[in-house]
Amino acid sequence: MVAIKDYCSGRAAQMVKTTIELMDASDKSLKETGLGQAIQAESAKVSPKKITPAHAIELITNAEHLAIGERTCRALQPDMPLTEAVFLDELALALVEAGKARAATREEAVENINKYSKKPIIASIVAGRYLEICPSWPKGCLFWNMEKHGLKCIARRAE
């Protein structure tokens, strides 16, 4: 399981960076490889799922604490266009305290989702709950790159 401290310390970003580098070293499917199976097992811990803007707003509405900050994948690839993730509850509090996100109101968090609603929105589990809502940039996203390498990891939610 990915822990909140992994986000605050930068360990989560380093794990993403290493995984993207390993995948980029291969120009073929990783589906039947030991590396691919290991990457899939790790991604299963965060259970990424593609959600609609309406579902993202529902998660925001049900959260007690909110923060907005740079996507983990973008922090590793600053030349990628900016979209910002919304962090919920204890992850939001911890990232604000660590200086990696800014506290947000519900209105600001909803506005952020609406601003980037044309991007695929991915919700991820951190510390056992869906606490990260990311308007992803597929070219630079760990999960979309996994899919490109034959590693299905993104659940598609039917709504």
Phi and psi in radians as a Rosetta constraint file:
Dihedral C 1 N 2 CA 2 C 2 CIRCULARHARMONIC -1.406 0.35
Dihedral N 2 CA 2 C 2 N 3 CIRCULARHARMONIC 2.285 0.35
Dihedral C 2 N 3 CA 3 C 3 CIRCULARHARMONIC -1.762 0.35
Dihedral N 3 CA 3 C 3 N 4 CIRCULARHARMONIC 2.780 0.35
Dihedral C 3 N 4 CA 4 C 4 CIRCULARHARMONIC -1.021 0.35
Dihedral N 4 CA 4 C 4 N 5 CIRCULARHARMONIC -0.699 0.35
Dihedral C 4 N 5 CA 5 C 5 CIRCULARHARMONIC -1.077 0.35
Dihedral N 5 CA 5 C 5 N 6 CIRCULARHARMONIC -0.482 0.35
Dihedral C 5 N 6 CA 6 C 6 CIRCULARHARMONIC -1.142 0.35
Dihedral N 6 CA 6 C 6 N 7 CIRCULARHARMONIC -0.642 0.35
Dihedral C 6 N 7 CA 7 C 7 CIRCULARHARMONIC -1.234 0.35
Dihedral N 7 CA 7 C 7 N 8 CIRCULARHARMONIC -0.773 0.35
Dihedral C 7 N 8 CA 8 C 8 CIRCULARHARMONIC -1.188 0.35
Dihedral N 8 CA 8 C 8 N 9 CIRCULARHARMONIC -0.620 0.35
Dihedral C 8 N 9 CA 9 C 9 CIRCULARHARMONIC -1.447 0.35
Dihedral N 9 CA 9 C 9 N 10 CIRCULARHARMONIC -0.273 0.35
Dihedral C 9 N 10 CA 10 C 10 CIRCULARHARMONIC 1.618 0.35
Dihedral N 10 CA 10 C 10 N 11 CIRCULARHARMONIC -0.058 0.35
Dihedral C 10 N 11 CA 11 C 11 CIRCULARHARMONIC -1.080 0.35
Dihedral N 11 CA 11 C 11 N 12 CIRCULARHARMONIC -0.689 0.35
Dihedral C 11 N 12 CA 12 C 12 CIRCULARHARMONIC -1.074 0.35
Dihedral N 12 CA 12 C 12 N 13 CIRCULARHARMONIC -0.759 0.35
Dihedral C 12 N 13 CA 13 C 13 CIRCULARHARMONIC -1.101 0.35
Dihedral N 13 CA 13 C 13 N 14 CIRCULARHARMONIC -0.707 0.35
Dihedral C 13 N 14 CA 14 C 14 CIRCULARHARMONIC -1.141 0.35
Dihedral N 14 CA 14 C 14 N 15 CIRCULARHARMONIC -0.671 0.35
Dihedral C 14 N 15 CA 15 C 15 CIRCULARHARMONIC -1.113 0.35
Dihedral N 15 CA 15 C 15 N 16 CIRCULARHARMONIC -0.726 0.35
Dihedral C 15 N 16 CA 16 C 16 CIRCULARHARMONIC -1.089 0.35
Dihedral N 16 CA 16 C 16 N 17 CIRCULARHARMONIC -0.821 0.35
Dihedral C 16 N 17 CA 17 C 17 CIRCULARHARMONIC -1.019 0.35
Dihedral N 17 CA 17 C 17 N 18 CIRCULARHARMONIC -0.849 0.35
Dihedral C 17 N 18 CA 18 C 18 CIRCULARHARMONIC -1.067 0.35
Dihedral N 18 CA 18 C 18 N 19 CIRCULARHARMONIC -0.753 0.35
Dihedral C 18 N 19 CA 19 C 19 CIRCULARHARMONIC -1.136 0.35
Dihedral N 19 CA 19 C 19 N 20 CIRCULARHARMONIC -0.756 0.35
Dihedral C 19 N 20 CA 20 C 20 CIRCULARHARMONIC -1.095 0.35
Dihedral N 20 CA 20 C 20 N 21 CIRCULARHARMONIC -0.727 0.35
Dihedral C 20 N 21 CA 21 C 21 CIRCULARHARMONIC -1.086 0.35
Dihedral N 21 CA 21 C 21 N 22 CIRCULARHARMONIC -0.737 0.35
Dihedral C 21 N 22 CA 22 C 22 CIRCULARHARMONIC -1.093 0.35
Dihedral N 22 CA 22 C 22 N 23 CIRCULARHARMONIC -0.732 0.35
Dihedral C 22 N 23 CA 23 C 23 CIRCULARHARMONIC -1.194 0.35
Dihedral N 23 CA 23 C 23 N 24 CIRCULARHARMONIC -0.706 0.35
Dihedral C 23 N 24 CA 24 C 24 CIRCULARHARMONIC -1.123 0.35
Dihedral N 24 CA 24 C 24 N 25 CIRCULARHARMONIC -0.405 0.35
Dihedral C 24 N 25 CA 25 C 25 CIRCULARHARMONIC -1.271 0.35
Dihedral N 25 CA 25 C 25 N 26 CIRCULARHARMONIC -0.208 0.35
Dihedral C 25 N 26 CA 26 C 26 CIRCULARHARMONIC -2.036 0.35
Dihedral N 26 CA 26 C 26 N 27 CIRCULARHARMONIC 2.362 0.35
Dihedral C 26 N 27 CA 27 C 27 CIRCULARHARMONIC -1.818 0.35
Dihedral N 27 CA 27 C 27 N 28 CIRCULARHARMONIC 0.276 0.35
Dihedral C 27 N 28 CA 28 C 28 CIRCULARHARMONIC -2.222 0.35
Dihedral N 28 CA 28 C 28 N 29 CIRCULARHARMONIC 3.087 0.35
Dihedral C 28 N 29 CA 29 C 29 CIRCULARHARMONIC -1.131 0.35
Dihedral N 29 CA 29 C 29 N 30 CIRCULARHARMONIC 2.444 0.35
Dihedral C 29 N 30 CA 30 C 30 CIRCULARHARMONIC -1.806 0.35
Dihedral N 30 CA 30 C 30 N 31 CIRCULARHARMONIC 0.105 0.35
Dihedral C 30 N 31 CA 31 C 31 CIRCULARHARMONIC -0.936 0.35
Dihedral N 31 CA 31 C 31 N 32 CIRCULARHARMONIC -0.771 0.35
Dihedral C 31 N 32 CA 32 C 32 CIRCULARHARMONIC -1.724 0.35
Dihedral N 32 CA 32 C 32 N 33 CIRCULARHARMONIC 0.285 0.35
Dihedral C 32 N 33 CA 33 C 33 CIRCULARHARMONIC -1.828 0.35
Dihedral N 33 CA 33 C 33 N 34 CIRCULARHARMONIC 2.771 0.35
Dihedral C 33 N 34 CA 34 C 34 CIRCULARHARMONIC -1.088 0.35
Dihedral N 34 CA 34 C 34 N 35 CIRCULARHARMONIC -0.677 0.35
Dihedral C 34 N 35 CA 35 C 35 CIRCULARHARMONIC -1.072 0.35
Dihedral N 35 CA 35 C 35 N 36 CIRCULARHARMONIC -0.814 0.35
Dihedral C 35 N 36 CA 36 C 36 CIRCULARHARMONIC -1.052 0.35
Dihedral N 36 CA 36 C 36 N 37 CIRCULARHARMONIC -0.737 0.35
Dihedral C 36 N 37 CA 37 C 37 CIRCULARHARMONIC -1.145 0.35
Dihedral N 37 CA 37 C 37 N 38 CIRCULARHARMONIC -0.659 0.35
Dihedral C 37 N 38 CA 38 C 38 CIRCULARHARMONIC -1.164 0.35
Dihedral N 38 CA 38 C 38 N 39 CIRCULARHARMONIC -0.730 0.35
Dihedral C 38 N 39 CA 39 C 39 CIRCULARHARMONIC -1.128 0.35
Dihedral N 39 CA 39 C 39 N 40 CIRCULARHARMONIC -0.755 0.35
Dihedral C 39 N 40 CA 40 C 40 CIRCULARHARMONIC -1.097 0.35
Dihedral N 40 CA 40 C 40 N 41 CIRCULARHARMONIC -0.705 0.35
Dihedral C 40 N 41 CA 41 C 41 CIRCULARHARMONIC -1.086 0.35
Dihedral N 41 CA 41 C 41 N 42 CIRCULARHARMONIC -0.709 0.35
Dihedral C 41 N 42 CA 42 C 42 CIRCULARHARMONIC -1.184 0.35
Dihedral N 42 CA 42 C 42 N 43 CIRCULARHARMONIC -0.731 0.35
Dihedral C 42 N 43 CA 43 C 43 CIRCULARHARMONIC -1.188 0.35
Dihedral N 43 CA 43 C 43 N 44 CIRCULARHARMONIC -0.482 0.35
Dihedral C 43 N 44 CA 44 C 44 CIRCULARHARMONIC -1.093 0.35
Dihedral N 44 CA 44 C 44 N 45 CIRCULARHARMONIC -0.433 0.35
Dihedral C 44 N 45 CA 45 C 45 CIRCULARHARMONIC -1.172 0.35
Dihedral N 45 CA 45 C 45 N 46 CIRCULARHARMONIC -0.429 0.35
Dihedral C 45 N 46 CA 46 C 46 CIRCULARHARMONIC -1.829 0.35
Dihedral N 46 CA 46 C 46 N 47 CIRCULARHARMONIC -0.063 0.35
Dihedral C 46 N 47 CA 47 C 47 CIRCULARHARMONIC 0.684 0.35
Dihedral N 47 CA 47 C 47 N 48 CIRCULARHARMONIC 1.022 0.35
Dihedral C 47 N 48 CA 48 C 48 CIRCULARHARMONIC -1.075 0.35
Dihedral N 48 CA 48 C 48 N 49 CIRCULARHARMONIC 2.382 0.35
Dihedral C 48 N 49 CA 49 C 49 CIRCULARHARMONIC -2.418 0.35
Dihedral N 49 CA 49 C 49 N 50 CIRCULARHARMONIC 2.464 0.35
Dihedral C 49 N 50 CA 50 C 50 CIRCULARHARMONIC -1.409 0.35
Dihedral N 50 CA 50 C 50 N 51 CIRCULARHARMONIC 2.236 0.35
Dihedral C 50 N 51 CA 51 C 51 CIRCULARHARMONIC -2.217 0.35
Dihedral N 51 CA 51 C 51 N 52 CIRCULARHARMONIC 2.839 0.35
Dihedral C 51 N 52 CA 52 C 52 CIRCULARHARMONIC -1.453 0.35
Dihedral N 52 CA 52 C 52 N 53 CIRCULARHARMONIC 2.819 0.35
Dihedral C 52 N 53 CA 53 C 53 CIRCULARHARMONIC -0.983 0.35
Dihedral N 53 CA 53 C 53 N 54 CIRCULARHARMONIC -0.649 0.35
Dihedral C 53 N 54 CA 54 C 54 CIRCULARHARMONIC -1.088 0.35
Dihedral N 54 CA 54 C 54 N 55 CIRCULARHARMONIC -0.711 0.35
Dihedral C 54 N 55 CA 55 C 55 CIRCULARHARMONIC -1.205 0.35
Dihedral N 55 CA 55 C 55 N 56 CIRCULARHARMONIC -0.665 0.35
Dihedral C 55 N 56 CA 56 C 56 CIRCULARHARMONIC -1.043 0.35
Dihedral N 56 CA 56 C 56 N 57 CIRCULARHARMONIC -0.756 0.35
Dihedral C 56 N 57 CA 57 C 57 CIRCULARHARMONIC -1.147 0.35
Dihedral N 57 CA 57 C 57 N 58 CIRCULARHARMONIC -0.616 0.35
Dihedral C 57 N 58 CA 58 C 58 CIRCULARHARMONIC -1.087 0.35
Dihedral N 58 CA 58 C 58 N 59 CIRCULARHARMONIC -0.764 0.35
Dihedral C 58 N 59 CA 59 C 59 CIRCULARHARMONIC -1.088 0.35
Dihedral N 59 CA 59 C 59 N 60 CIRCULARHARMONIC -0.716 0.35
Dihedral C 59 N 60 CA 60 C 60 CIRCULARHARMONIC -1.107 0.35
Dihedral N 60 CA 60 C 60 N 61 CIRCULARHARMONIC -0.771 0.35
Dihedral C 60 N 61 CA 61 C 61 CIRCULARHARMONIC -1.071 0.35
Dihedral N 61 CA 61 C 61 N 62 CIRCULARHARMONIC -0.606 0.35
Dihedral C 61 N 62 CA 62 C 62 CIRCULARHARMONIC -1.499 0.35
Dihedral N 62 CA 62 C 62 N 63 CIRCULARHARMONIC -0.094 0.35
Dihedral C 62 N 63 CA 63 C 63 CIRCULARHARMONIC -1.480 0.35
Dihedral N 63 CA 63 C 63 N 64 CIRCULARHARMONIC 2.611 0.35
Dihedral C 63 N 64 CA 64 C 64 CIRCULARHARMONIC -1.534 0.35
Dihedral N 64 CA 64 C 64 N 65 CIRCULARHARMONIC -0.617 0.35
Dihedral C 64 N 65 CA 65 C 65 CIRCULARHARMONIC -2.249 0.35
Dihedral N 65 CA 65 C 65 N 66 CIRCULARHARMONIC 2.526 0.35
Dihedral C 65 N 66 CA 66 C 66 CIRCULARHARMONIC -2.382 0.35
Dihedral N 66 CA 66 C 66 N 67 CIRCULARHARMONIC 2.593 0.35
Dihedral C 66 N 67 CA 67 C 67 CIRCULARHARMONIC -2.582 0.35
Dihedral N 67 CA 67 C 67 N 68 CIRCULARHARMONIC 2.748 0.35
Dihedral C 67 N 68 CA 68 C 68 CIRCULARHARMONIC -2.201 0.35
Dihedral N 68 CA 68 C 68 N 69 CIRCULARHARMONIC 2.398 0.35
Dihedral C 68 N 69 CA 69 C 69 CIRCULARHARMONIC -2.838 0.35
Dihedral N 69 CA 69 C 69 N 70 CIRCULARHARMONIC 2.977 0.35
Dihedral C 69 N 70 CA 70 C 70 CIRCULARHARMONIC -1.042 0.35
Dihedral N 70 CA 70 C 70 N 71 CIRCULARHARMONIC 2.444 0.35
Dihedral C 70 N 71 CA 71 C 71 CIRCULARHARMONIC -1.037 0.35
Dihedral N 71 CA 71 C 71 N 72 CIRCULARHARMONIC 2.487 0.35
Dihedral C 71 N 72 CA 72 C 72 CIRCULARHARMONIC -0.987 0.35
Dihedral N 72 CA 72 C 72 N 73 CIRCULARHARMONIC -0.791 0.35
Dihedral C 72 N 73 CA 73 C 73 CIRCULARHARMONIC -1.128 0.35
Dihedral N 73 CA 73 C 73 N 74 CIRCULARHARMONIC -0.593 0.35
Dihedral C 73 N 74 CA 74 C 74 CIRCULARHARMONIC -1.263 0.35
Dihedral N 74 CA 74 C 74 N 75 CIRCULARHARMONIC -0.597 0.35
Dihedral C 74 N 75 CA 75 C 75 CIRCULARHARMONIC -1.027 0.35
Dihedral N 75 CA 75 C 75 N 76 CIRCULARHARMONIC -0.464 0.35
Dihedral C 75 N 76 CA 76 C 76 CIRCULARHARMONIC -1.521 0.35
Dihedral N 76 CA 76 C 76 N 77 CIRCULARHARMONIC -0.340 0.35
Dihedral C 76 N 77 CA 77 C 77 CIRCULARHARMONIC -2.341 0.35
Dihedral N 77 CA 77 C 77 N 78 CIRCULARHARMONIC 1.269 0.35
Dihedral C 77 N 78 CA 78 C 78 CIRCULARHARMONIC -1.093 0.35
Dihedral N 78 CA 78 C 78 N 79 CIRCULARHARMONIC -0.227 0.35
Dihedral C 78 N 79 CA 79 C 79 CIRCULARHARMONIC -1.380 0.35
Dihedral N 79 CA 79 C 79 N 80 CIRCULARHARMONIC -0.172 0.35
Dihedral C 79 N 80 CA 80 C 80 CIRCULARHARMONIC -1.287 0.35
Dihedral N 80 CA 80 C 80 N 81 CIRCULARHARMONIC 2.632 0.35
Dihedral C 80 N 81 CA 81 C 81 CIRCULARHARMONIC -1.050 0.35
Dihedral N 81 CA 81 C 81 N 82 CIRCULARHARMONIC 2.613 0.35
Dihedral C 81 N 82 CA 82 C 82 CIRCULARHARMONIC -1.393 0.35
Dihedral N 82 CA 82 C 82 N 83 CIRCULARHARMONIC 2.214 0.35
Dihedral C 82 N 83 CA 83 C 83 CIRCULARHARMONIC -2.367 0.35
Dihedral N 83 CA 83 C 83 N 84 CIRCULARHARMONIC 2.586 0.35
Dihedral C 83 N 84 CA 84 C 84 CIRCULARHARMONIC -2.003 0.35
Dihedral N 84 CA 84 C 84 N 85 CIRCULARHARMONIC 2.513 0.35
Dihedral C 84 N 85 CA 85 C 85 CIRCULARHARMONIC -1.520 0.35
Dihedral N 85 CA 85 C 85 N 86 CIRCULARHARMONIC 2.746 0.35
Dihedral C 85 N 86 CA 86 C 86 CIRCULARHARMONIC -1.884 0.35
Dihedral N 86 CA 86 C 86 N 87 CIRCULARHARMONIC 2.287 0.35
Dihedral C 86 N 87 CA 87 C 87 CIRCULARHARMONIC -1.952 0.35
Dihedral N 87 CA 87 C 87 N 88 CIRCULARHARMONIC 2.504 0.35
Dihedral C 87 N 88 CA 88 C 88 CIRCULARHARMONIC -1.987 0.35
Dihedral N 88 CA 88 C 88 N 89 CIRCULARHARMONIC 2.617 0.35
Dihedral C 88 N 89 CA 89 C 89 CIRCULARHARMONIC 0.843 0.35
Dihedral N 89 CA 89 C 89 N 90 CIRCULARHARMONIC -2.188 0.35
Dihedral C 89 N 90 CA 90 C 90 CIRCULARHARMONIC -1.137 0.35
Dihedral N 90 CA 90 C 90 N 91 CIRCULARHARMONIC -0.501 0.35
Dihedral C 90 N 91 CA 91 C 91 CIRCULARHARMONIC -1.188 0.35
Dihedral N 91 CA 91 C 91 N 92 CIRCULARHARMONIC -0.714 0.35
Dihedral C 91 N 92 CA 92 C 92 CIRCULARHARMONIC -1.041 0.35
Dihedral N 92 CA 92 C 92 N 93 CIRCULARHARMONIC -0.860 0.35
Dihedral C 92 N 93 CA 93 C 93 CIRCULARHARMONIC -1.043 0.35
Dihedral N 93 CA 93 C 93 N 94 CIRCULARHARMONIC -0.792 0.35
Dihedral C 93 N 94 CA 94 C 94 CIRCULARHARMONIC -1.159 0.35
Dihedral N 94 CA 94 C 94 N 95 CIRCULARHARMONIC -0.712 0.35
Dihedral C 94 N 95 CA 95 C 95 CIRCULARHARMONIC -1.219 0.35
Dihedral N 95 CA 95 C 95 N 96 CIRCULARHARMONIC -0.611 0.35
Dihedral C 95 N 96 CA 96 C 96 CIRCULARHARMONIC -1.121 0.35
Dihedral N 96 CA 96 C 96 N 97 CIRCULARHARMONIC -0.814 0.35
Dihedral C 96 N 97 CA 97 C 97 CIRCULARHARMONIC -1.064 0.35
Dihedral N 97 CA 97 C 97 N 98 CIRCULARHARMONIC -0.625 0.35
Dihedral C 97 N 98 CA 98 C 98 CIRCULARHARMONIC -1.413 0.35
Dihedral N 98 CA 98 C 98 N 99 CIRCULARHARMONIC -0.075 0.35
Dihedral C 98 N 99 CA 99 C 99 CIRCULARHARMONIC 1.344 0.35
Dihedral N 99 CA 99 C 99 N 100 CIRCULARHARMONIC 0.331 0.35
Dihedral C 99 N 100 CA 100 C 100 CIRCULARHARMONIC -1.801 0.35
Dihedral N 100 CA 100 C 100 N 101 CIRCULARHARMONIC -0.009 0.35
Dihedral C 100 N 101 CA 101 C 101 CIRCULARHARMONIC -2.749 0.35
Dihedral N 101 CA 101 C 101 N 102 CIRCULARHARMONIC 2.905 0.35
Dihedral C 101 N 102 CA 102 C 102 CIRCULARHARMONIC -2.039 0.35
Dihedral N 102 CA 102 C 102 N 103 CIRCULARHARMONIC 2.491 0.35
Dihedral C 102 N 103 CA 103 C 103 CIRCULARHARMONIC -1.050 0.35
Dihedral N 103 CA 103 C 103 N 104 CIRCULARHARMONIC 2.565 0.35
Dihedral C 103 N 104 CA 104 C 104 CIRCULARHARMONIC -2.419 0.35
Dihedral N 104 CA 104 C 104 N 105 CIRCULARHARMONIC 2.665 0.35
Dihedral C 104 N 105 CA 105 C 105 CIRCULARHARMONIC -1.471 0.35
Dihedral N 105 CA 105 C 105 N 106 CIRCULARHARMONIC 2.931 0.35
Dihedral C 105 N 106 CA 106 C 106 CIRCULARHARMONIC -1.002 0.35
Dihedral N 106 CA 106 C 106 N 107 CIRCULARHARMONIC -0.736 0.35
Dihedral C 106 N 107 CA 107 C 107 CIRCULARHARMONIC -1.080 0.35
Dihedral N 107 CA 107 C 107 N 108 CIRCULARHARMONIC -0.746 0.35
Dihedral C 107 N 108 CA 108 C 108 CIRCULARHARMONIC -1.148 0.35
Dihedral N 108 CA 108 C 108 N 109 CIRCULARHARMONIC -0.706 0.35
Dihedral C 108 N 109 CA 109 C 109 CIRCULARHARMONIC -1.155 0.35
Dihedral N 109 CA 109 C 109 N 110 CIRCULARHARMONIC -0.747 0.35
Dihedral C 109 N 110 CA 110 C 110 CIRCULARHARMONIC -1.129 0.35
Dihedral N 110 CA 110 C 110 N 111 CIRCULARHARMONIC -0.734 0.35
Dihedral C 110 N 111 CA 111 C 111 CIRCULARHARMONIC -1.046 0.35
Dihedral N 111 CA 111 C 111 N 112 CIRCULARHARMONIC -0.693 0.35
Dihedral C 111 N 112 CA 112 C 112 CIRCULARHARMONIC -1.075 0.35
Dihedral N 112 CA 112 C 112 N 113 CIRCULARHARMONIC -0.785 0.35
Dihedral C 112 N 113 CA 113 C 113 CIRCULARHARMONIC -1.108 0.35
Dihedral N 113 CA 113 C 113 N 114 CIRCULARHARMONIC -0.793 0.35
Dihedral C 113 N 114 CA 114 C 114 CIRCULARHARMONIC -1.102 0.35
Dihedral N 114 CA 114 C 114 N 115 CIRCULARHARMONIC -0.657 0.35
Dihedral C 114 N 115 CA 115 C 115 CIRCULARHARMONIC -1.050 0.35
Dihedral N 115 CA 115 C 115 N 116 CIRCULARHARMONIC -0.657 0.35
Dihedral C 115 N 116 CA 116 C 116 CIRCULARHARMONIC -1.915 0.35
Dihedral N 116 CA 116 C 116 N 117 CIRCULARHARMONIC 0.393 0.35
Dihedral C 116 N 117 CA 117 C 117 CIRCULARHARMONIC -1.153 0.35
Dihedral N 117 CA 117 C 117 N 118 CIRCULARHARMONIC -0.232 0.35
Dihedral C 117 N 118 CA 118 C 118 CIRCULARHARMONIC -1.392 0.35
Dihedral N 118 CA 118 C 118 N 119 CIRCULARHARMONIC -0.245 0.35
Dihedral C 118 N 119 CA 119 C 119 CIRCULARHARMONIC -1.540 0.35
Dihedral N 119 CA 119 C 119 N 120 CIRCULARHARMONIC 2.609 0.35
Dihedral C 119 N 120 CA 120 C 120 CIRCULARHARMONIC -1.118 0.35
Dihedral N 120 CA 120 C 120 N 121 CIRCULARHARMONIC 2.232 0.35
Dihedral C 120 N 121 CA 121 C 121 CIRCULARHARMONIC -1.702 0.35
Dihedral N 121 CA 121 C 121 N 122 CIRCULARHARMONIC 2.196 0.35
Dihedral C 121 N 122 CA 122 C 122 CIRCULARHARMONIC -2.010 0.35
Dihedral N 122 CA 122 C 122 N 123 CIRCULARHARMONIC 2.234 0.35
Dihedral C 122 N 123 CA 123 C 123 CIRCULARHARMONIC -1.763 0.35
Dihedral N 123 CA 123 C 123 N 124 CIRCULARHARMONIC 2.415 0.35
Dihedral C 123 N 124 CA 124 C 124 CIRCULARHARMONIC -2.281 0.35
Dihedral N 124 CA 124 C 124 N 125 CIRCULARHARMONIC 2.592 0.35
Dihedral C 124 N 125 CA 125 C 125 CIRCULARHARMONIC -1.487 0.35
Dihedral N 125 CA 125 C 125 N 126 CIRCULARHARMONIC 2.289 0.35
Dihedral C 125 N 126 CA 126 C 126 CIRCULARHARMONIC -2.316 0.35
Dihedral N 126 CA 126 C 126 N 127 CIRCULARHARMONIC 2.269 0.35
Dihedral C 126 N 127 CA 127 C 127 CIRCULARHARMONIC 0.982 0.35
Dihedral N 127 CA 127 C 127 N 128 CIRCULARHARMONIC 0.658 0.35
Dihedral C 127 N 128 CA 128 C 128 CIRCULARHARMONIC 1.514 0.35
Dihedral N 128 CA 128 C 128 N 129 CIRCULARHARMONIC -0.003 0.35
Dihedral C 128 N 129 CA 129 C 129 CIRCULARHARMONIC -2.457 0.35
Dihedral N 129 CA 129 C 129 N 130 CIRCULARHARMONIC 2.767 0.35
Dihedral C 129 N 130 CA 130 C 130 CIRCULARHARMONIC -1.263 0.35
Dihedral N 130 CA 130 C 130 N 131 CIRCULARHARMONIC 1.823 0.35
Dihedral C 130 N 131 CA 131 C 131 CIRCULARHARMONIC -2.133 0.35
Dihedral N 131 CA 131 C 131 N 132 CIRCULARHARMONIC -0.028 0.35
Dihedral C 131 N 132 CA 132 C 132 CIRCULARHARMONIC -2.215 0.35
Dihedral N 132 CA 132 C 132 N 133 CIRCULARHARMONIC 2.261 0.35
Dihedral C 132 N 133 CA 133 C 133 CIRCULARHARMONIC -2.120 0.35
Dihedral N 133 CA 133 C 133 N 134 CIRCULARHARMONIC 1.979 0.35
Dihedral C 133 N 134 CA 134 C 134 CIRCULARHARMONIC -2.067 0.35
Dihedral N 134 CA 134 C 134 N 135 CIRCULARHARMONIC 2.039 0.35
Dihedral C 134 N 135 CA 135 C 135 CIRCULARHARMONIC -1.299 0.35
Dihedral N 135 CA 135 C 135 N 136 CIRCULARHARMONIC 1.667 0.35
Dihedral C 135 N 136 CA 136 C 136 CIRCULARHARMONIC -1.284 0.35
Dihedral N 136 CA 136 C 136 N 137 CIRCULARHARMONIC 2.771 0.35
Dihedral C 136 N 137 CA 137 C 137 CIRCULARHARMONIC -2.018 0.35
Dihedral N 137 CA 137 C 137 N 138 CIRCULARHARMONIC 1.695 0.35
Dihedral C 137 N 138 CA 138 C 138 CIRCULARHARMONIC -0.853 0.35
Dihedral N 138 CA 138 C 138 N 139 CIRCULARHARMONIC -0.662 0.35
Dihedral C 138 N 139 CA 139 C 139 CIRCULARHARMONIC -1.067 0.35
Dihedral N 139 CA 139 C 139 N 140 CIRCULARHARMONIC -0.576 0.35
Dihedral C 139 N 140 CA 140 C 140 CIRCULARHARMONIC -1.927 0.35
Dihedral N 140 CA 140 C 140 N 141 CIRCULARHARMONIC 0.100 0.35
Dihedral C 140 N 141 CA 141 C 141 CIRCULARHARMONIC -1.521 0.35
Dihedral N 141 CA 141 C 141 N 142 CIRCULARHARMONIC 2.321 0.35
Dihedral C 141 N 142 CA 142 C 142 CIRCULARHARMONIC -0.944 0.35
Dihedral N 142 CA 142 C 142 N 143 CIRCULARHARMONIC -0.858 0.35
Dihedral C 142 N 143 CA 143 C 143 CIRCULARHARMONIC -1.174 0.35
Dihedral N 143 CA 143 C 143 N 144 CIRCULARHARMONIC -0.722 0.35
Dihedral C 143 N 144 CA 144 C 144 CIRCULARHARMONIC -1.188 0.35
Dihedral N 144 CA 144 C 144 N 145 CIRCULARHARMONIC -0.585 0.35
Dihedral C 144 N 145 CA 145 C 145 CIRCULARHARMONIC -1.205 0.35
Dihedral N 145 CA 145 C 145 N 146 CIRCULARHARMONIC -0.602 0.35
Dihedral C 145 N 146 CA 146 C 146 CIRCULARHARMONIC -1.058 0.35
Dihedral N 146 CA 146 C 146 N 147 CIRCULARHARMONIC -0.810 0.35
Dihedral C 146 N 147 CA 147 C 147 CIRCULARHARMONIC -1.060 0.35
Dihedral N 147 CA 147 C 147 N 148 CIRCULARHARMONIC -0.695 0.35
Dihedral C 147 N 148 CA 148 C 148 CIRCULARHARMONIC -1.066 0.35
Dihedral N 148 CA 148 C 148 N 149 CIRCULARHARMONIC -0.524 0.35
Dihedral C 148 N 149 CA 149 C 149 CIRCULARHARMONIC -1.633 0.35
Dihedral N 149 CA 149 C 149 N 150 CIRCULARHARMONIC 0.298 0.35
Dihedral C 149 N 150 CA 150 C 150 CIRCULARHARMONIC 1.462 0.35
Dihedral N 150 CA 150 C 150 N 151 CIRCULARHARMONIC 0.190 0.35
Dihedral C 150 N 151 CA 151 C 151 CIRCULARHARMONIC -1.823 0.35
Dihedral N 151 CA 151 C 151 N 152 CIRCULARHARMONIC 1.636 0.35
Dihedral C 151 N 152 CA 152 C 152 CIRCULARHARMONIC -1.203 0.35
Dihedral N 152 CA 152 C 152 N 153 CIRCULARHARMONIC 2.139 0.35
Dihedral C 152 N 153 CA 153 C 153 CIRCULARHARMONIC -2.441 0.35
Dihedral N 153 CA 153 C 153 N 154 CIRCULARHARMONIC -0.294 0.35
Dihedral C 153 N 154 CA 154 C 154 CIRCULARHARMONIC -1.649 0.35
Dihedral N 154 CA 154 C 154 N 155 CIRCULARHARMONIC 2.027 0.35
Dihedral C 154 N 155 CA 155 C 155 CIRCULARHARMONIC -1.312 0.35
Dihedral N 155 CA 155 C 155 N 156 CIRCULARHARMONIC 2.425 0.35
Dihedral C 155 N 156 CA 156 C 156 CIRCULARHARMONIC -1.807 0.35
Dihedral N 156 CA 156 C 156 N 157 CIRCULARHARMONIC 2.121 0.35
Dihedral C 156 N 157 CA 157 C 157 CIRCULARHARMONIC -1.532 0.35
Dihedral N 157 CA 157 C 157 N 158 CIRCULARHARMONIC 2.215 0.35
Dihedral C 157 N 158 CA 158 C 158 CIRCULARHARMONIC -1.488 0.35
Dihedral N 158 CA 158 C 158 N 159 CIRCULARHARMONIC 2.169 0.35
